[in-house]
C-alpha cells in the first residue's frame, strides 16, 4: 500500500469532513459530530499564517488529515502543535505515522521548531504509542479536560523537545 502525503486542497473538504465524521475519529479528536462540508471548505479557504495542513491518500482516496500549527507569538515561535485524524477503515496501516513524519520533517528542517506538542485523550492507547515512537513524552495530565459523549475525560500533554 502506497501512502501519498500532500498539502490539503479546498477540494478535499468533503473527504476531510468524512474522516472526522467516523466514530473513532470522533472519539479521538476534538471535532464535533457530523462536520459539514461547508465548514471544512471555509476552514481550508482561510488557513491562518503558520498553519499547515496535509492529507494522506491511498489509491487516490483521502484517508487522513493532519493540521500543524507553528506558533506566531515571538516568545513561543520555537513551538508547534498538531491535530490528526485517520479514517476508521484505515487505522493501523502507518498512515498516522507517515503524516507525523511529514510535519516533523517540516519542523526540524525548515521551520526551526524545537518543541512539538499535542494533547491526546488518555484512553487513546494507539495514538499515545504512535507519538512515543517519535520521541514524544507525557509531560502531564489534565483531569476532565475534554467532554465526549456525555462525560468528561482526561487528556495527556505530550511533547517532543529538541533543544
C-alpha positions in Angstrom: 0.0 0.0 0.0 1.5 3.3 -1.1 0.6 6.3 1.1 0.9 9.7 -0.6 1.1 12.8 1.7 0.3 16.1 0.1 -0.9 19.6 1.0 -4.6 19.8 1.7 -6.7 21.5 -1.0 -10.1 23.2 -0.7 -11.4 20.4 -2.9 -10.6 17.9 -0.1 -13.3 19.4 2.2 -15.8 16.6 1.7 -13.2 13.9 2.3 -11.9 15.6 5.4 -15.4 16.1 6.7 -15.9 12.3 6.1 -12.7 11.4 8.1 -13.9 13.4 11.1 -17.4 12.0 11.0 -16.1 8.5 11.7 -16.7 7.1 15.2 -13.0 6.5 16.1 -12.0 9.9 14.7 -14.9 11.5 16.8 -13.7 9.7 19.9 -10.0 10.7 19.4 -10.3 14.3 18.3 -11.9 17.5 19.4 -14.1 17.6 16.3 -17.9 17.8 16.8 -20.2 15.1 15.3 -21.5 15.5 11.7 -19.0 18.1 10.4 -20.3 19.9 7.4 -18.5 20.1 4.0 -19.2 23.9 4.1 -17.4 24.2 7.5 -14.4 22.4 6.2 -14.5 24.4 2.9 -14.4 27.7 4.9 -11.7 26.4 7.2 -9.5 25.3 4.3 -10.1 28.5 2.3 -8.9 30.7 5.2 -5.9 28.9 6.7 -4.2 31.3 9.2 -0.5 32.2 8.9 1.6 29.4 10.4 -0.9 26.7 9.9 -0.1 23.8 7.5 -2.5 21.1 6.5 -1.7 17.8 4.8 -3.8 14.8 3.7 -2.9 11.2 3.3 -4.1 9.4 0.1 -4.3 5.7 -0.5 -5.3 4.6 -4.0 -6.5 8.2 -4.8 -8.7 8.3 -1.7 -8.1 10.9 1.1 -7.9 8.8 4.3 -6.1 11.1 6.7 -5.6 14.7 7.7 -3.0 16.5 9.9 -3.0 20.1 10.8 0.2 21.6 12.1 0.3 25.0 13.8 3.5 26.9 14.2 3.2 29.5 17.0 3.4 33.0 15.7 4.0 34.5 19.1 7.6 35.8 19.5 8.3 34.0 22.7 6.9 30.7 21.6 8.0 30.8 17.9 10.1 27.7 18.6 6.9 25.7 19.4 4.2 24.0 17.3 1.3 21.6 17.8 -0.8 19.3 15.6 -4.1 17.6 15.3 -4.5 14.4 13.3 -7.3 12.1 12.1 -7.4 8.9 10.1 -10.4 7.4 8.5 -11.7 4.5 10.7 -11.2 2.0 7.9 -7.5 2.8 7.6 -6.2 2.6 11.2 -3.1 0.6 12.0 -1.7 0.9 8.4 1.1 3.5 9.1 -1.0 6.5 7.8 -0.8 8.5 11.0 3.0 7.8 11.2 3.6 9.0 7.7 1.7 12.2 8.4 3.6 12.8 11.6 6.9 12.2 9.8 5.9 14.9 7.3 5.2 17.6 9.9 8.3 16.7 12.0 10.5 17.0 8.9 8.9 20.4 8.3 9.5 21.4 11.9 13.1 20.1 12.1 14.5 21.1 8.7 12.5 24.1 7.6 10.8 26.0 10.5 13.5 25.8 13.3 10.9 24.4 15.7 12.3 22.8 18.8 9.1 21.8 20.6 6.2 20.0 19.1 3.3 19.3 21.4 -0.1 17.6 21.4 -2.9 16.8 23.7 -4.2 13.3 23.5 -7.1 11.5 25.3 -5.7 9.3 28.0 -7.7 6.3 26.7 -6.3 6.6 23.1 -3.6 4.0 23.6 -2.8 3.6 19.9 -2.2 7.3 19.4 -0.1 7.5 22.6 2.1 4.6 21.4 2.5 6.2 18.0 3.6 9.5 19.5 6.1 7.8 21.8 7.6 6.1 18.7 8.5 9.7 17.5 10.1 10.7 20.8 7.0 12.3 22.4 6.8 12.1 26.2 3.9 12.6 28.6 4.5 15.8 30.4 1.3 16.0 32.4 -2.3 15.0 32.7 -5.3 17.3 32.5 -8.2 16.0 34.6 -11.7 16.2 33.0 -10.4 18.4 30.2 -12.5 17.0 27.3 -16.2 16.5 27.1 -17.0 13.4 25.0 -20.3 11.6 24.6 -21.8 13.0 27.8 -18.8 12.6 30.1 -15.6 14.3 31.0 -12.3 12.5 30.2 -8.7 13.2 30.9 -6.0 14.1 28.4 -2.2 13.9 28.4 0.0 16.7 27.4 2.8 15.2 25.3 5.7 16.9 23.6 8.9 16.1 21.7 11.6 18.6 22.6 14.9 19.0 20.7 16.8 21.9 22.3 
